[in-house]
Amino acid sequence: MFLDKVTLIVFSLFCLLMFTGCNKTGVNHSCYDESLVHNDACTTGCPGFEGCDGNTYCNQCEAAREGIGPK
């Protein structure tokens, strides 16, 4: 009986983390554009790029990989 309660608690915590762990903190969700997300390689040049979420990314390609467009 004790093991069943522990299993239920662990399972509940796992589910809670699964449903809340995917949200990025501090992301302006009205700025996020899923169509920008890609897995292509980006150049290593890092002139600095300010995304529409107010964060600075290495370049526009890096921001787009996160679904963030220009400001």
Backbone as a ProteinNet text record, in pm:
[ID]
protein_1_A
[PRIMARY]
MFLDKVTLIVFSLFCLLMFTGCNKTGVNHSCYDESLVHNDACTTGCPGFEGCDGNTYCNQCEAAREGIGPK
[TERTIARY]
82.6	0	87	194.8	284.8	348	388.5	451.2	354.5	228	127.4	115.1	121.7	112.6	235.8	351.7	475.8	473.6	431.1	421.6	326	213.4	115.7	174.8	247.6	309.2	414.5	499.6	604.2	541.1	440.3	372.3	307.8	246	182.5	285.3	399.5	505.6	560.1	576.4	622.3	526	396.2	296	297.1	310.3	315.2	433.7	549.2	667.6	653.3	591.3	573.8	485.9	381.7	288.8	331	420.1	463.5	607.3	684.8	826.3	856.4	761	786.6	771.1	715.9	699.4	831.5	873.3	995.3	960.5	1040.3	1015.5	1072	1002	1048.4	1030.5	961.3	941.4	812	820	701.4	630.1	525.9	461.6	390.3	356.7	295.2	399.5	525.5	636.7	679.8	656.6	700.6	632.5	709.4	656.8	710.9	626.5	669.6	723.5	678.7	726.3	874.1	931.5	1072.1	1164	1112	1193.1	1253.4	1384.5	1453.6	1571.3	1625.1	1740.9	1863.8	1856.5	1969.8	2085.8	2205.2	2324.3	2325.3	2367.6	2380.1	2527.2	2554.3	2692.8	2742.9	2873.7	2932.1	2948.9	2921.8	2931.3	2833.4	2879.7	2796.1	2793.1	2728.2	2722	2621.4	2534.2	2429.8	2300.7	2193.6	2062.2	1958.4	1879.8	1776.1	1645.7	1595.2	1471	1350.1	1234.7	1110.3	1073.1	1140.5	1115	1199.9	1285.8	1369.2	1503.4	1527	1654.9	1751.1	1880.7	1982.2	2035.4	2035.8	2083.9	2212.1	2288.7	2414.2	2387.6	2289.4	2252.3	2106.9	2054.3	1913.6	1883.7	1977.8	1959.3	1939.4	2022.5	2010.2	1874.4	1828.7	1698.3	1587.2	1597.1	1494.4	1486.7	1599.9	1598.4	1509.4	1494.6	1409.3	1268.5	1242.5	1110.6	1092.5	1202.5	1197.1	1236.7	1152.8	1178.9	1240.7	1258.1	1317.7	1224.6	1284.8	1210	1120.3
-118.8	0	125.1	124.4	239.7	264.1	156.5	168.2	228	193.4	248.4	400	447.1	590.6	662.9	604.5	664.7	668.3	560.3	554.4	660.9	678.7	779.5	919.8	946.5	1078.5	1104.1	1006	1021.3	1042.2	965.3	979.1	1116.5	1164.9	1297	1407.3	1397.1	1496.5	1491.4	1372	1356.3	1423.9	1399.4	1461.1	1613.1	1662.1	1805.9	1867.6	1804.1	1854.5	1847.2	1744	1728.7	1838.7	1877.6	1976.1	2119.6	2142.3	2278.3	2303.3	2199.5	2214.8	2264.9	2263.3	2305.4	2454.7	2523.8	2667.7	2736.5	2823.3	2899.9	3019.6	3041.9	3156	3280.4	3388.5	3515.7	3531.8	3440.4	3451	3526.9	3624.3	3697.1	3608.2	3539.4	3440.3	3502.8	3631.9	3696.1	3720.4	3709.5	3730.6	3599.4	3487.3	3355.9	3320.5	3273.4	3233.7	3095.4	2995.7	2857.4	2834.8	2913.1	2894.6	2930.6	3004.5	3040.9	2930.2	2840.2	2736.9	2643.4	2620.3	2530.8	2465.4	2361.9	2291.5	2309.3	2400.4	2424.1	2484.2	2463.9	2522.1	2672.4	2746	2890.7	2927.8	3043.8	3090.3	3122.3	3128.6	3155.8	3304.8	3388.3	3532.9	3577.7	3667	3706.2	3859.3	3925.3	4070.2	4118.7	4031.2	4068.5	4098.2	4043.5	4059.6	4068.1	4176.5	4190.7	4134.7	4033.4	3970.3	4047.2	4012.6	4079.6	4052.9	3957.3	3927.5	4013.1	4099.8	4187.7	4128.3	4002.2	3937.3	3956.6	3952.9	3964.3	3825.3	3793.9	3665.7	3690.7	3587.4	3599.7	3656.7	3601.2	3651.4	3613.7	3660.1	3637.1	3488.4	3413.3	3269.5	3199.5	3235.2	3176.2	3210	3332.4	3372.3	3293.2	3278.5	3205.8	3059.9	3001.3	2862.8	2848.4	2958.1	2960.5	3010.8	3044.2	3093.3	3242	3315.5	3459	3537.9	3633	3717.7	3850.9	3942.4	4072.2	4159.4	4255.8	4349.2	4436.1
0	0	0	80	85.1	-51.5	-118.6	-249.8	-351.4	-342.1	-432.4	-414.3	-291	-265.3	-317.8	-297.6	-347.2	-499.5	-560.4	-706.4	-758	-692.9	-732.9	-720	-614	-594.9	-701.9	-727.6	-828.9	-966.4	-998.6	-1127.1	-1139.9	-1033.8	-1035.2	-1058.3	-992.1	-1011.2	-1153.8	-1206.8	-1344	-1440.6	-1423.5	-1511	-1498.1	-1377.7	-1355.4	-1428.6	-1420.1	-1488.6	-1640.1	-1689.5	-1833.9	-1891.2	-1818	-1870.7	-1843.7	-1748.6	-1719.5	-1760.6	-1783.9	-1814.3	-1953.7	-2043.2	-2179.9	-2200	-2104.2	-2117.2	-2088.8	-2178.5	-2157.3	-2070.7	-1970	-1884.6	-1949.5	-1937.1	-1989.4	-2139.6	-2204.7	-2348.3	-2373.9	-2462.9	-2505.8	-2607.2	-2564.6	-2649.5	-2768.6	-2761.9	-2877.1	-2985.6	-2951.4	-3043.4	-3107.6	-3044.1	-3091.3	-3222.9	-3319	-3449.4	-3483.1	-3471.6	-3493.1	-3633.6	-3730.7	-3868.3	-3884.5	-3788.8	-3794.8	-3744.7	-3663.3	-3598.9	-3703.9	-3692	-3784.2	-3712.6	-3773.1	-3718.1	-3805.5	-3901.9	-3990.4	-3912.6	-3964.6	-3902.4	-3925.7	-3825.7	-3835.3	-3844.2	-3899.8	-3907	-3767	-3753.8	-3622.8	-3597.2	-3698.9	-3679.2	-3571.5	-3486.1	-3373	-3357.7	-3453.4	-3443.4	-3338.8	-3295.2	-3199.3	-3272.3	-3223.3	-3285.4	-3175.1	-3174.1	-3072.6	-3127.3	-3058.3	-3099.3	-3050.8	-3104.2	-3066.6	-2920.9	-2857.6	-2717.1	-2624	-2683.5	-2602.2	-2564.6	-2596.8	-2567.4	-2683.6	-2654.6	-2758.3	-2791.1	-2919.9	-2970.2	-3048.8	-3071	-3144.6	-3284.4	-3353.3	-3485.7	-3513.8	-3625.9	-3657.7	-3675.8	-3728.1	-3746.2	-3611.9	-3513.4	-3379.3	-3316.6	-3334.9	-3281.3	-3348.8	-3480.1	-3555.1	-3511.1	-3473.2	-3425.6	-3302.5	-3226.9	-3107.8	-3138.6	-3265.9	-3305.5	-3280.2	-3271.3	-3241	-3364.8	-3402.4	-3517.8	-3475.2	-3571.4	-3540.6	-3457.8	-3393.4	-3307.9	-3389.3
[MASK]
+++++++++++++++++++++++++++++++++++++++++++++++++++++++++++++++++++++++

